[in-house]
Amino acid sequence: MLMAKRSVQRTLGSMVLAFESFVVFFGTLVAFGLKVADAATVWTFGLIFATVLILMPGYLGRKYSYAVGWILQVLLLVVSFYVPWMLLISIIFVGFWGWAMIAGTTIDLANKARDKVDTFEITIETKESK
């Protein structure tokens, strides 16, 4: 049975979001340890944000899903100002997300163009083959 072709953009974006959810969870632990805010606020926001990030790959490929991914990246940048060194990590992940979107789209377009090209076979007959 043949598997349906998945978008490279979706695959790369899913990997970034999955890794990012773990980073957000560990960032939540750091924020809790540094007492950045009330413990209930830190845990509520951190766990909801990490859960949304880990569930988001299942939503990718649908209408407005990549825009929601960009909104999550902006939210990560905003939140990262509360935890030291998290801004650097957030910038790295926003770069990963941007790369996944650009490279994934480029590869998907190249694959689509390659699939449209008609293939043909050239047969060369020689005197020995007759």
C-alpha positions as CSV (number, residue, x, y, z in Angstrom):
1,M,0.0,0.0,0.0
2,L,1.4,3.4,-1.0
3,M,1.6,6.1,1.6
4,A,0.3,9.6,0.9
5,K,3.1,12.1,0.3
6,R,3.4,14.5,3.2
7,S,4.5,18.0,2.7
8,V,8.1,18.7,3.6
9,Q,7.0,22.0,5.1
10,R,4.6,20.1,7.4
11,T,7.3,17.6,8.4
12,L,9.9,20.2,9.2
13,G,7.5,22.4,11.0
14,S,6.3,19.4,13.0
15,M,9.8,18.6,14.2
16,V,10.5,22.2,15.2
17,L,7.2,22.5,17.2
18,A,7.8,19.2,18.9
19,F,11.3,20.1,20.0
20,E,10.1,23.6,21.0
21,S,7.4,22.1,23.3
22,F,10.1,20.4,25.3
23,V,12.1,23.6,25.5
24,V,9.0,25.4,26.7
25,F,8.4,22.8,29.4
26,F,12.0,23.0,30.6
27,G,11.7,26.8,30.4
28,T,8.6,26.5,32.7
29,L,10.7,24.6,35.2
30,V,13.4,27.4,35.1
31,A,10.7,30.1,35.5
32,F,9.3,28.2,38.5
33,G,12.7,27.8,40.1
34,L,13.6,31.5,39.6
35,K,10.1,32.5,40.9
36,V,9.5,34.7,37.9
37,A,5.8,34.9,38.8
38,D,3.3,33.2,41.0
39,A,3.8,29.4,40.8
40,A,0.2,28.7,39.7
41,T,0.6,31.3,36.9
42,V,3.9,29.9,35.7
43,W,2.7,26.3,35.7
44,T,-0.7,27.1,34.1
45,F,0.8,29.2,31.3
46,G,3.8,27.0,30.8
47,L,1.9,23.7,30.6
48,I,-0.8,25.1,28.4
49,F,1.8,26.6,26.0
50,A,3.8,23.3,25.9
51,T,0.6,21.3,25.3
52,V,-0.5,23.6,22.4
53,L,3.0,23.3,20.9
54,I,3.0,19.5,21.1
55,L,-0.5,19.2,19.6
56,M,0.1,21.7,16.8
57,P,1.9,19.3,14.5
58,G,-1.3,17.4,14.1
59,Y,-3.0,20.6,12.9
60,L,-0.3,21.6,10.4
61,G,-1.4,21.5,6.8
62,R,-4.9,22.8,7.5
63,K,-6.2,26.3,6.8
64,Y,-4.3,29.0,8.7
65,S,-2.2,26.5,10.6
66,Y,1.1,28.0,9.6
67,A,-0.1,31.4,10.6
68,V,-1.0,30.0,14.0
69,G,2.6,28.6,14.1
70,W,4.0,32.0,13.5
71,I,1.8,33.4,16.3
72,L,3.1,30.8,18.6
73,Q,6.7,31.9,17.7
74,V,5.9,35.5,18.5
75,L,4.3,34.5,21.8
76,L,7.4,32.5,22.6
77,L,9.6,35.6,21.9
78,V,7.4,37.7,24.2
79,V,7.3,35.3,27.0
80,S,11.1,34.7,26.8
81,F,11.8,38.2,28.2
82,Y,10.8,36.9,31.6
83,V,13.4,34.1,31.8
84,P,17.1,34.8,31.5
85,W,18.8,33.2,28.4
86,M,15.4,32.1,27.1
87,L,15.5,35.0,24.6
88,L,18.5,33.5,22.9
89,I,16.8,30.0,22.7
90,S,13.6,31.6,21.4
91,I,15.5,33.4,18.6
92,I,17.1,30.2,17.6
93,F,13.8,28.4,17.5
94,V,12.2,31.2,15.5
95,G,15.0,30.8,13.1
96,F,14.4,27.1,12.9
97,W,10.7,27.8,12.2
98,G,11.5,30.3,9.5
99,W,14.0,27.9,7.9
100,A,11.4,25.1,8.1
101,M,8.8,27.2,6.3
102,I,11.1,28.5,3.6
103,A,13.0,25.3,2.9
104,G,9.9,23.2,3.2
105,T,8.0,25.3,0.7
106,T,10.9,25.4,-1.7
107,I,11.3,21.6,-1.6
108,D,7.6,21.0,-1.9
109,L,7.5,23.3,-5.0
110,A,10.5,21.5,-6.5
111,N,8.9,18.1,-5.9
112,K,5.6,19.3,-7.5
113,A,7.5,20.6,-10.5
114,R,9.4,17.4,-10.8
115,D,6.2,15.3,-10.7
116,K,4.8,17.4,-13.6
117,V,7.7,16.7,-15.9
118,D,6.8,13.9,-18.3
119,T,9.3,11.1,-18.2
120,F,10.3,9.2,-21.3
121,E,12.6,6.4,-22.2
122,I,15.2,6.4,-24.9
123,T,16.2,3.2,-26.5
124,I,19.3,3.0,-28.5
125,E,19.6,0.1,-30.9
126,T,23.0,-1.1,-31.9
127,K,24.1,-3.5,-34.6
128,E,24.8,-6.1,-31.9
129,S,21.3,-5.9,-30.4
130,K,19.6,-6.8,-33.7
